[in-house]
Amino acid sequence: MKTIFNRFVADESGATAIEYGLIAALVSVAILGALSTMGTKLTNTFTAVNNSLK
């Protein structure tokens, strides 16, 4: 039983997958934030252009 526990403690393959998942989540949150800000600015720009063409 002690051998199984020592092997379980030494196994880091699951930790790597979790780290990659956390990195992917962080990148996706950053992308969503950037796109949200850019979308608002783009909407304001198109509204200003539309108003100036009227």
PDBQT receptor file of N, H, CA, C and O in Angstrom, charges set to zero:
ATOM      1  N   MET A   1       0.820  -1.187   0.000  1.00  0.00    +0.000 N 
ATOM      2  CA  MET A   1       0.000   0.000   0.000  1.00  0.00    +0.000 C 
ATOM      3  C   MET A   1       0.867   1.255   0.000  1.00  0.00    +0.000 C 
ATOM      4  O   MET A   1       0.534   2.249  -0.645  1.00  0.00    +0.000 OA
ATOM      5  N   LYS A   2       1.978   1.202   0.726  1.00  0.00    +0.000 N 
ATOM      6  H   LYS A   2       2.249   0.395   1.250  1.00  0.00    +0.000 HD
ATOM      7  CA  LYS A   2       2.878   2.356   0.778  1.00  0.00    +0.000 C 
ATOM      8  C   LYS A   2       3.503   2.618  -0.595  1.00  0.00    +0.000 C 
ATOM      9  O   LYS A   2       3.726   3.770  -0.964  1.00  0.00    +0.000 OA
ATOM     10  N   THR A   3       3.779   1.572  -1.336  1.00  0.00    +0.000 N 
ATOM     11  H   THR A   3       3.597   0.636  -1.036  1.00  0.00    +0.000 HD
ATOM     12  CA  THR A   3       4.350   1.726  -2.670  1.00  0.00    +0.000 C 
ATOM     13  C   THR A   3       3.357   2.414  -3.601  1.00  0.00    +0.000 C 
ATOM     14  O   THR A   3       3.743   3.281  -4.385  1.00  0.00    +0.000 OA
ATOM     15  N   ILE A   4       2.100   2.040  -3.522  1.00  0.00    +0.000 N 
ATOM     16  H   ILE A   4       1.787   1.336  -2.885  1.00  0.00    +0.000 HD
ATOM     17  CA  ILE A   4       1.074   2.657  -4.363  1.00  0.00    +0.000 C 
ATOM     18  C   ILE A   4       0.935   4.141  -4.025  1.00  0.00    +0.000 C 
ATOM     19  O   ILE A   4       0.828   4.981  -4.919  1.00  0.00    +0.000 OA
ATOM     20  N   PHE A   5       0.938   4.455  -2.739  1.00  0.00    +0.000 N 
ATOM     21  H   PHE A   5       1.025   3.773  -2.013  1.00  0.00    +0.000 HD
ATOM     22  CA  PHE A   5       0.836   5.855  -2.321  1.00  0.00    +0.000 C 
ATOM     23  C   PHE A   5       2.032   6.664  -2.800  1.00  0.00    +0.000 C 
ATOM     24  O   PHE A   5       1.861   7.792  -3.262  1.00  0.00    +0.000 OA
ATOM     25  N   ASN A   6       3.245   6.112  -2.701  1.00  0.00    +0.000 N 
ATOM     26  H   ASN A   6       3.384   5.196  -2.325  1.00  0.00    +0.000 HD
ATOM     27  CA  ASN A   6       4.448   6.817  -3.160  1.00  0.00    +0.000 C 
ATOM     28  C   ASN A   6       4.408   7.049  -4.666  1.00  0.00    +0.000 C 
ATOM     29  O   ASN A   6       4.810   8.109  -5.146  1.00  0.00    +0.000 OA
ATOM     30  N   ARG A   7       3.920   6.053  -5.414  1.00  0.00    +0.000 N 
ATOM     31  H   ARG A   7       3.593   5.192  -5.024  1.00  0.00    +0.000 HD
ATOM     32  CA  ARG A   7       3.782   6.231  -6.862  1.00  0.00    +0.000 C 
ATOM     33  C   ARG A   7       2.758   7.317  -7.186  1.00  0.00    +0.000 C 
ATOM     34  O   ARG A   7       2.959   8.110  -8.106  1.00  0.00    +0.000 OA
ATOM     35  N   PHE A   8       1.666   7.352  -6.432  1.00  0.00    +0.000 N 
ATOM     36  H   PHE A   8       1.503   6.709  -5.684  1.00  0.00    +0.000 HD
ATOM     37  CA  PHE A   8       0.621   8.350  -6.647  1.00  0.00    +0.000 C 
ATOM     38  C   PHE A   8       1.151   9.755  -6.375  1.00  0.00    +0.000 C 
ATOM     39  O   PHE A   8       0.847  10.687  -7.119  1.00  0.00    +0.000 OA
ATOM     40  N   VAL A   9       1.930   9.912  -5.327  1.00  0.00    +0.000 N 
ATOM     41  H   VAL A   9       2.178   9.156  -4.722  1.00  0.00    +0.000 HD
ATOM     42  CA  VAL A   9       2.489  11.215  -4.971  1.00  0.00    +0.000 C 
ATOM     43  C   VAL A   9       3.509  11.663  -6.016  1.00  0.00    +0.000 C 
ATOM     44  O   VAL A   9       3.579  12.850  -6.333  1.00  0.00    +0.000 OA
ATOM     45  N   ALA A  10       4.292  10.745  -6.551  1.00  0.00    +0.000 N 
ATOM     46  H   ALA A  10       4.236   9.780  -6.293  1.00  0.00    +0.000 HD
ATOM     47  CA  ALA A  10       5.336  11.087  -7.514  1.00  0.00    +0.000 C 
ATOM     48  C   ALA A  10       4.794  11.331  -8.919  1.00  0.00    +0.000 C 
ATOM     49  O   ALA A  10       5.481  11.946  -9.734  1.00  0.00    +0.000 OA
ATOM     50  N   ASP A  11       3.589  10.871  -9.224  1.00  0.00    +0.000 N 
ATOM     51  H   ASP A  11       3.031  10.371  -8.561  1.00  0.00    +0.000 HD
ATOM     52  CA  ASP A  11       3.015  11.016 -10.566  1.00  0.00    +0.000 C 
ATOM     53  C   ASP A  11       2.582  12.461 -10.785  1.00  0.00    +0.000 C 
ATOM     54  O   ASP A  11       1.751  12.987 -10.045  1.00  0.00    +0.000 OA
ATOM     55  N   GLU A  12       3.154  13.102 -11.813  1.00  0.00    +0.000 N 
ATOM     56  H   GLU A  12       3.829  12.675 -12.415  1.00  0.00    +0.000 HD
ATOM     57  CA  GLU A  12       2.835  14.500 -12.097  1.00  0.00    +0.000 C 
ATOM     58  C   GLU A  12       2.143  14.672 -13.445  1.00  0.00    +0.000 C 
ATOM     59  O   GLU A  12       2.003  15.807 -13.900  1.00  0.00    +0.000 OA
ATOM     60  N   SER A  13       1.715  13.627 -14.088  1.00  0.00    +0.000 N 
ATOM     61  H   SER A  13       1.829  12.705 -13.717  1.00  0.00    +0.000 HD
ATOM     62  CA  SER A  13       1.113  13.747 -15.413  1.00  0.00    +0.000 C 
ATOM     63  C   SER A  13      -0.219  14.474 -15.358  1.00  0.00    +0.000 C 
ATOM     64  O   SER A  13      -0.532  15.234 -16.274  1.00  0.00    +0.000 OA
ATOM     65  N   GLY A  14      -0.998  14.272 -14.338  1.00  0.00    +0.000 N 
ATOM     66  H   GLY A  14      -0.744  13.654 -13.594  1.00  0.00    +0.000 HD
ATOM     67  CA  GLY A  14      -2.270  14.975 -14.206  1.00  0.00    +0.000 C 
ATOM     68  C   GLY A  14      -2.077  16.449 -13.917  1.00  0.00    +0.000 C 
ATOM     69  O   GLY A  14      -2.873  17.277 -14.360  1.00  0.00    +0.000 OA
ATOM     70  N   ALA A  15      -1.029  16.789 -13.180  1.00  0.00    +0.000 N 
ATOM     71  H   ALA A  15      -0.383  16.117 -12.821  1.00  0.00    +0.000 HD
ATOM     72  CA  ALA A  15      -0.753  18.190 -12.863  1.00  0.00    +0.000 C 
ATOM     73  C   ALA A  15      -0.449  18.982 -14.124  1.00  0.00    +0.000 C 
ATOM     74  O   ALA A  15      -0.856  20.137 -14.246  1.00  0.00    +0.000 OA
ATOM     75  N   THR A  16       0.261  18.371 -15.058  1.00  0.00    +0.000 N 
ATOM     76  H   THR A  16       0.592  17.433 -14.959  1.00  0.00    +0.000 HD
ATOM     77  CA  THR A  16       0.585  19.049 -16.311  1.00  0.00    +0.000 C 
ATOM     78  C   THR A  16      -0.679  19.345 -17.097  1.00  0.00    +0.000 C 
ATOM     79  O   THR A  16      -0.813  20.436 -17.651  1.00  0.00    +0.000 OA
ATOM     80  N   ALA A  17      -1.603  18.407 -17.160  1.00  0.00    +0.000 N 
ATOM     81  H   ALA A  17      -1.494  17.521 -16.710  1.00  0.00    +0.000 HD
ATOM     82  CA  ALA A  17      -2.853  18.621 -17.882  1.00  0.00    +0.000 C 
ATOM     83  C   ALA A  17      -3.672  19.731 -17.230  1.00  0.00    +0.000 C 
ATOM     84  O   ALA A  17      -4.284  20.540 -17.927  1.00  0.00    +0.000 OA
ATOM     85  N   ILE A  18      -3.686  19.773 -15.919  1.00  0.00    +0.000 N 
ATOM     86  H   ILE A  18      -3.188  19.116 -15.354  1.00  0.00    +0.000 HD
ATOM     87  CA  ILE A  18      -4.415  20.831 -15.218  1.00  0.00    +0.000 C 
ATOM     88  C   ILE A  18      -3.769  22.189 -15.485  1.00  0.00    +0.000 C 
ATOM     89  O   ILE A  18      -4.473  23.179 -15.684  1.00  0.00    +0.000 OA
ATOM     90  N   GLU A  19      -2.460  22.244 -15.492  1.00  0.00    +0.000 N 
ATOM     91  H   GLU A  19      -1.888  21.440 -15.330  1.00  0.00    +0.000 HD
ATOM     92  CA  GLU A  19      -1.771  23.508 -15.771  1.00  0.00    +0.000 C 
ATOM     93  C   GLU A  19      -2.090  23.996 -17.172  1.00  0.00    +0.000 C 
ATOM     94  O   GLU A  19      -2.352  25.183 -17.363  1.00  0.00    +0.000 OA
ATOM     95  N   TYR A  20      -2.073  23.106 -18.156  1.00  0.00    +0.000 N 
ATOM     96  H   TYR A  20      -1.860  22.141 -18.000  1.00  0.00    +0.000 HD
ATOM     97  CA  TYR A  20      -2.416  23.503 -19.522  1.00  0.00    +0.000 C 
ATOM     98  C   TYR A  20      -3.864  23.973 -19.598  1.00  0.00    +0.000 C 
ATOM     99  O   TYR A  20      -4.165  24.918 -20.327  1.00  0.00    +0.000 OA
ATOM    100  N   GLY A  21      -4.748  23.340 -18.869  1.00  0.00    +0.000 N 
ATOM    101  H   GLY A  21      -4.503  22.572 -18.277  1.00  0.00    +0.000 HD
ATOM    102  CA  GLY A  21      -6.141  23.770 -18.838  1.00  0.00    +0.000 C 
ATOM    103  C   GLY A  21      -6.293  25.154 -18.235  1.00  0.00    +0.000 C 
ATOM    104  O   GLY A  21      -7.063  25.969 -18.744  1.00  0.00    +0.000 OA
ATOM    105  N   LEU A  22      -5.573  25.431 -17.160  1.00  0.00    +0.000 N 
ATOM    106  H   LEU A  22      -4.948  24.768 -16.747  1.00  0.00    +0.000 HD
ATOM    107  CA  LEU A  22      -5.620  26.757 -16.543  1.00  0.00    +0.000 C 
ATOM    108  C   LEU A  22      -5.053  27.830 -17.461  1.00  0.00    +0.000 C 
ATOM    109  O   LEU A  22      -5.588  28.937 -17.528  1.00  0.00    +0.000 OA
ATOM    110  N   ILE A  23      -3.979  27.514 -18.165  1.00  0.00    +0.000 N 
ATOM    111  H   ILE A  23      -3.544  26.615 -18.111  1.00  0.00    +0.000 HD
ATOM    112  CA  ILE A  23      -3.398  28.465 -19.117  1.00  0.00    +0.000 C 
ATOM    113  C   ILE A  23      -4.383  28.747 -20.245  1.00  0.00    +0.000 C 
ATOM    114  O   ILE A  23      -4.559  29.902 -20.634  1.00  0.00    +0.000 OA
ATOM    115  N   ALA A  24      -5.023  27.715 -20.772  1.00  0.00    +0.000 N 
ATOM    116  H   ALA A  24      -4.880  26.777 -20.455  1.00  0.00    +0.000 HD
ATOM    117  CA  ALA A  24      -6.000  27.900 -21.843  1.00  0.00    +0.000 C 
ATOM    118  C   ALA A  24      -7.184  28.741 -21.364  1.00  0.00    +0.000 C 
ATOM    119  O   ALA A  24      -7.684  29.584 -22.108  1.00  0.00    +0.000 OA
ATOM    120  N   ALA A  25      -7.627  28.520 -20.144  1.00  0.00    +0.000 N 
ATOM    121  H   ALA A  25      -7.221  27.835 -19.540  1.00  0.00    +0.000 HD
ATOM    122  CA  ALA A  25      -8.733  29.311 -19.599  1.00  0.00    +0.000 C 
ATOM    123  C   ALA A  25      -8.325  30.774 -19.449  1.00  0.00    +0.000 C 
ATOM    124  O   ALA A  25      -9.108  31.668 -19.770  1.00  0.00    +0.000 OA
ATOM    125  N   LEU A  26      -7.128  31.023 -18.970  1.00  0.00    +0.000 N 
ATOM    126  H   LEU A  26      -6.492  30.297 -18.709  1.00  0.00    +0.000 HD
ATOM    127  CA  LEU A  26      -6.647  32.392 -18.803  1.00  0.00    +0.000 C 
ATOM    128  C   LEU A  26      -6.532  33.109 -20.147  1.00  0.00    +0.000 C 
ATOM    129  O   LEU A  26      -6.909  34.275 -20.264  1.00  0.00    +0.000 OA
ATOM    130  N   VAL A  27      -6.018  32.422 -21.152  1.00  0.00    +0.000 N 
ATOM    131  H   VAL A  27      -5.712  31.474 -21.057  1.00  0.00    +0.000 HD
ATOM    132  CA  VAL A  27      -5.898  33.011 -22.484  1.00  0.00    +0.000 C 
ATOM    133  C   VAL A  27      -7.274  33.324 -23.057  1.00  0.00    +0.000 C 
ATOM    134  O   VAL A  27      -7.466  34.378 -23.663  1.00  0.00    +0.000 OA
ATOM    135  N   SER A  28      -8.233  32.421 -22.872  1.00  0.00    +0.000 N 
ATOM    136  H   SER A  28      -8.077  31.564 -22.380  1.00  0.00    +0.000 HD
ATOM    137  CA  SER A  28      -9.570  32.659 -23.417  1.00  0.00    +0.000 C 
ATOM    138  C   SER A  28     -10.253  33.828 -22.716  1.00  0.00    +0.000 C 
ATOM    139  O   SER A  28     -10.971  34.591 -23.362  1.00  0.00    +0.000 OA
ATOM    140  N   VAL A  29     -10.047  33.984 -21.414  1.00  0.00    +0.000 N 
ATOM    141  H   VAL A  29      -9.463  33.364 -20.889  1.00  0.00    +0.000 HD
ATOM    142  CA  VAL A  29     -10.612  35.137 -20.696  1.00  0.00    +0.000 C 
ATOM    143  C   VAL A  29      -9.990  36.430 -21.213  1.00  0.00    +0.000 C 
ATOM    144  O   VAL A  29     -10.696  37.423 -21.385  1.00  0.00    +0.000 OA
ATOM    145  N   ALA A  30      -8.697  36.436 -21.459  1.00  0.00    +0.000 N 
ATOM    146  H   ALA A  30      -8.123  35.629 -21.318  1.00  0.00    +0.000 HD
ATOM    147  CA  ALA A  30      -8.025  37.628 -21.982  1.00  0.00    +0.000 C 
ATOM    148  C   ALA A  30      -8.542  37.972 -23.374  1.00  0.00    +0.000 C 
ATOM    149  O   ALA A  30      -8.761  39.143 -23.684  1.00  0.00    +0.000 OA
ATOM    150  N   ILE A  31      -8.737  36.956 -24.212  1.00  0.00    +0.000 N 
ATOM    151  H   ILE A  31      -8.559  36.005 -23.960  1.00  0.00    +0.000 HD
ATOM    152  CA  ILE A  31      -9.253  37.195 -25.567  1.00  0.00    +0.000 C 
ATOM    153  C   ILE A  31     -10.672  37.743 -25.509  1.00  0.00    +0.000 C 
ATOM    154  O   ILE A  31     -11.003  38.682 -26.234  1.00  0.00    +0.000 OA
ATOM    155  N   LEU A  32     -11.513  37.169 -24.657  1.00  0.00    +0.000 N 
ATOM    156  H   LEU A  32     -11.244  36.407 -24.068  1.00  0.00    +0.000 HD
ATOM    157  CA  LEU A  32     -12.882  37.660 -24.537  1.00  0.00    +0.000 C 
ATOM    158  C   LEU A  32     -12.921  39.109 -24.054  1.00  0.00    +0.000 C 
ATOM    159  O   LEU A  32     -13.723  39.906 -24.541  1.00  0.00    +0.000 OA
ATOM    160  N   GLY A  33     -12.075  39.441 -23.119  1.00  0.00    +0.000 N 
ATOM    161  H   GLY A  33     -11.424  38.793 -22.724  1.00  0.00    +0.000 HD
ATOM    162  CA  GLY A  33     -12.020  40.815 -22.641  1.00  0.00    +0.000 C 
ATOM    163  C   GLY A  33     -11.574  41.786 -23.729  1.00  0.00    +0.000 C 
ATOM    164  O   GLY A  33     -12.139  42.870 -23.872  1.00  0.00    +0.000 OA
ATOM    165  N   ALA A  34     -10.567  41.394 -24.490  1.00  0.00    +0.000 N 
ATOM    166  H   ALA A  34     -10.108  40.513 -24.374  1.00  0.00    +0.000 HD
ATOM    167  CA  ALA A  34     -10.070  42.254 -25.568  1.00  0.00    +0.000 C 
ATOM    168  C   ALA A  34     -11.125  42.413 -26.663  1.00  0.00    +0.000 C 
ATOM    169  O   ALA A  34     -11.322  43.517 -27.171  1.00  0.00    +0.000 OA
ATOM    170  N   LEU A  35     -11.796  41.338 -27.028  1.00  0.00    +0.000 N 
ATOM    171  H   LEU A  35     -11.636  40.441 -26.616  1.00  0.00    +0.000 HD
ATOM    172  CA  LEU A  35     -12.821  41.419 -28.071  1.00  0.00    +0.000 C 
ATOM    173  C   LEU A  35     -14.019  42.244 -27.613  1.00  0.00    +0.000 C 
ATOM    174  O   LEU A  35     -14.620  42.960 -28.414  1.00  0.00    +0.000 OA
ATOM    175  N   SER A  36     -14.362  42.153 -26.364  1.00  0.00    +0.000 N 
ATOM    176  H   SER A  36     -13.874  41.572 -25.713  1.00  0.00    +0.000 HD
ATOM    177  CA  SER A  36     -15.470  42.934 -25.834  1.00  0.00    +0.000 C 
ATOM    178  C   SER A  36     -15.161  44.425 -25.919  1.00  0.00    +0.000 C 
ATOM    179  O   SER A  36     -15.996  45.215 -26.359  1.00  0.00    +0.000 OA
ATOM    180  N   THR A  37     -13.965  44.802 -25.499  1.00  0.00    +0.000 N 
ATOM    181  H   THR A  37     -13.286  44.160 -25.142  1.00  0.00    +0.000 HD
ATOM    182  CA  THR A  37     -13.554  46.205 -25.559  1.00  0.00    +0.000 C 
ATOM    183  C   THR A  37     -13.462  46.688 -27.000  1.00  0.00    +0.000 C 
ATOM    184  O   THR A  37     -13.914  47.787 -27.321  1.00  0.00    +0.000 OA
ATOM    185  N   MET A  38     -12.879  45.872 -27.863  1.00  0.00    +0.000 N 
ATOM    186  H   MET A  38     -12.512  44.979 -27.602  1.00  0.00    +0.000 HD
ATOM    187  CA  MET A  38     -12.733  46.246 -29.261  1.00  0.00    +0.000 C 
ATOM    188  C   MET A  38     -14.103  46.355 -29.931  1.00  0.00    +0.000 C 
ATOM    189  O   MET A  38     -14.314  47.239 -30.761  1.00  0.00    +0.000 OA
ATOM    190  N   GLY A  39     -15.031  45.472 -29.581  1.00  0.00    +0.000 N 
ATOM    191  H   GLY A  39     -14.860  44.753 -28.906  1.00  0.00    +0.000 HD
ATOM    192  CA  GLY A  39     -16.373  45.514 -30.165  1.00  0.00    +0.000 C 
ATOM    193  C   GLY A  39     -17.107  46.784 -29.795  1.00  0.00    +0.000 C 
ATOM    194  O   GLY A  39     -17.802  47.362 -30.631  1.00  0.00    +0.000 OA
ATOM    195  N   THR A  40     -16.966  47.228 -28.562  1.00  0.00    +0.000 N 
ATOM    196  H   THR A  40     -16.402  46.759 -27.883  1.00  0.00    +0.000 HD
ATOM    197  CA  THR A  40     -17.606  48.470 -28.119  1.00  0.00    +0.000 C 
ATOM    198  C   THR A  40     -17.025  49.666 -28.865  1.00  0.00    +0.000 C 
ATOM    199  O   THR A  40     -17.766  50.542 -29.311  1.00  0.00    +0.000 OA
ATOM    200  N   LYS A  41     -15.717  49.703 -29.000  1.00  0.00    +0.000 N 
ATOM    201  H   LYS A  41     -15.116  48.991 -28.638  1.00  0.00    +0.000 HD
ATOM    202  CA  LYS A  41     -15.079  50.812 -29.715  1.00  0.00    +0.000 C 
ATOM    203  C   LYS A  41     -15.464  50.800 -31.187  1.00  0.00    +0.000 C 
ATOM    204  O   LYS A  41     -15.676  51.857 -31.781  1.00  0.00    +0.000 OA
ATOM    205  N   LEU A  42     -15.556  49.621 -31.776  1.00  0.00    +0.000 N 
ATOM    206  H   LEU A  42     -15.385  48.762 -31.293  1.00  0.00    +0.000 HD
ATOM    207  CA  LEU A  42     -15.928  49.505 -33.182  1.00  0.00    +0.000 C 
ATOM    208  C   LEU A  42     -17.373  49.955 -33.396  1.00  0.00    +0.000 C 
ATOM    209  O   LEU A  42     -17.675  50.617 -34.389  1.00  0.00    +0.000 OA
ATOM    210  N   THR A  43     -18.255  49.603 -32.478  1.00  0.00    +0.000 N 
ATOM    211  H   THR A  43     -18.009  49.065 -31.672  1.00  0.00    +0.000 HD
ATOM    212  CA  THR A  43     -19.647  50.044 -32.565  1.00  0.00    +0.000 C 
ATOM    213  C   THR A  43     -19.730  51.563 -32.485  1.00  0.00    +0.000 C 
ATOM    214  O   THR A  43     -20.469  52.187 -33.247  1.00  0.00    +0.000 OA
ATOM    215  N   ASN A  44     -18.981  52.157 -31.571  1.00  0.00    +0.000 N 
ATOM    216  H   ASN A  44     -18.381  51.651 -30.952  1.00  0.00    +0.000 HD
ATOM    217  CA  ASN A  44     -18.969  53.617 -31.451  1.00  0.00    +0.000 C 
ATOM    218  C   ASN A  44     -18.436  54.279 -32.715  1.00  0.00    +0.000 C 
ATOM    219  O   ASN A  44     -18.952  55.314 -33.137  1.00  0.00    +0.000 OA
ATOM    220  N   THR A  45     -17.411  53.694 -33.320  1.00  0.00    +0.000 N 
ATOM    221  H   THR A  45     -16.992  52.854 -32.977  1.00  0.00    +0.000 HD
ATOM    222  CA  THR A  45     -16.846  54.255 -34.547  1.00  0.00    +0.000 C 
ATOM    223  C   THR A  45     -17.861  54.202 -35.677  1.00  0.00    +0.000 C 
ATOM    224  O   THR A  45     -18.042  55.191 -36.387  1.00  0.00    +0.000 OA
ATOM    225  N   PHE A  46     -18.529  53.064 -35.856  1.00  0.00    +0.000 N 
ATOM    226  H   PHE A  46     -18.382  52.261 -35.279  1.00  0.00    +0.000 HD
ATOM    227  CA  PHE A  46     -19.525  52.946 -36.924  1.00  0.00    +0.000 C 
ATOM    228  C   PHE A  46     -20.719  53.868 -36.681  1.00  0.00    +0.000 C 
ATOM    229  O   PHE A  46     -21.300  54.401 -37.626  1.00  0.00    +0.000 OA
ATOM    230  N   THR A  47     -21.073  54.050 -35.438  1.00  0.00    +0.000 N 
ATOM    231  H   THR A  47     -20.600  53.617 -34.670  1.00  0.00    +0.000 HD
ATOM    232  CA  THR A  47     -22.172  54.978 -35.116  1.00  0.00    +0.000 C 
ATOM    233  C   THR A  47     -21.780  56.401 -35.464  1.00  0.00    +0.000 C 
ATOM    234  O   THR A  47     -22.596  57.150 -36.002  1.00  0.00    +0.000 OA
ATOM    235  N   ALA A  48     -20.544  56.792 -35.167  1.00  0.00    +0.000 N 
ATOM    236  H   ALA A  48     -19.881  56.185 -34.730  1.00  0.00    +0.000 HD
ATOM    237  CA  ALA A  48     -20.079  58.139 -35.496  1.00  0.00    +0.000 C 
ATOM    238  C   ALA A  48     -20.033  58.338 -37.008  1.00  0.00    +0.000 C 
ATOM    239  O   ALA A  48     -20.422  59.398 -37.498  1.00  0.00    +0.000 OA
ATOM    240  N   VAL A  49     -19.576  57.359 -37.740  1.00  0.00    +0.000 N 
ATOM    241  H   VAL A  49     -19.261  56.498 -37.342  1.00  0.00    +0.000 HD
ATOM    242  CA  VAL A  49     -19.527  57.451 -39.204  1.00  0.00    +0.000 C 
ATOM    243  C   VAL A  49     -20.943  57.546 -39.753  1.00  0.00    +0.000 C 
ATOM    244  O   VAL A  49     -21.205  58.343 -40.654  1.00  0.00    +0.000 OA
ATOM    245  N   ASN A  50     -21.850  56.751 -39.228  1.00  0.00    +0.000 N 
ATOM    246  H   ASN A  50     -21.638  56.104 -38.496  1.00  0.00    +0.000 HD
ATOM    247  CA  ASN A  50     -23.233  56.775 -39.692  1.00  0.00    +0.000 C 
ATOM    248  C   ASN A  50     -23.871  58.129 -39.426  1.00  0.00    +0.000 C 
ATOM    249  O   ASN A  50     -24.579  58.664 -40.280  1.00  0.00    +0.000 OA
ATOM    250  N   ASN A  51     -23.623  58.682 -38.252  1.00  0.00    +0.000 N 
ATOM    251  H   ASN A  51     -23.048  58.248 -37.559  1.00  0.00    +0.000 HD
ATOM    252  CA  ASN A  51     -24.188  59.990 -37.926  1.00  0.00    +0.000 C 
ATOM    253  C   ASN A  51     -23.622  61.105 -38.784  1.00  0.00    +0.000 C 
ATOM    254  O   ASN A  51     -24.335  62.049 -39.122  1.00  0.00    +0.000 OA
ATOM    255  N   SER A  52     -22.345  61.009 -39.142  1.00  0.00    +0.000 N 
ATOM    256  H   SER A  52     -21.766  60.242 -38.867  1.00  0.00    +0.000 HD
ATOM    257  CA  SER A  52     -21.750  62.053 -39.966  1.00  0.00    +0.000 C 
ATOM    258  C   SER A  52     -22.202  61.965 -41.428  1.00  0.00    +0.000 C 
ATOM    259  O   SER A  52     -22.153  62.961 -42.150  1.00  0.00    +0.000 OA
ATOM    260  N   LEU A  53     -22.635  60.796 -41.862  1.00  0.00    +0.000 N 
ATOM    261  H   LEU A  53     -22.675  59.987 -41.276  1.00  0.00    +0.000 HD
ATOM    262  CA  LEU A  53     -23.114  60.635 -43.239  1.00  0.00    +0.000 C 
ATOM    263  C   LEU A  53     -24.563  61.064 -43.407  1.00  0.00    +0.000 C 
ATOM    264  O   LEU A  53     -25.025  61.225 -44.537  1.00  0.00    +0.000 OA
ATOM    265  N   LYS A  54     -25.286  61.251 -42.319  1.00  0.00    +0.000 N 
ATOM    266  H   LYS A  54     -24.910  61.120 -41.402  1.00  0.00    +0.000 HD
ATOM    267  CA  LYS A  54     -26.703  61.626 -42.412  1.00  0.00    +0.000 C 
ATOM    268  C   LYS A  54     -26.872  63.070 -42.769  1.00  0.00    +0.000 C 
ATOM    269  O   LYS A  54     -28.000  63.548 -42.888  1.00  0.00    +0.000 OA
TER     270      LYS A  54
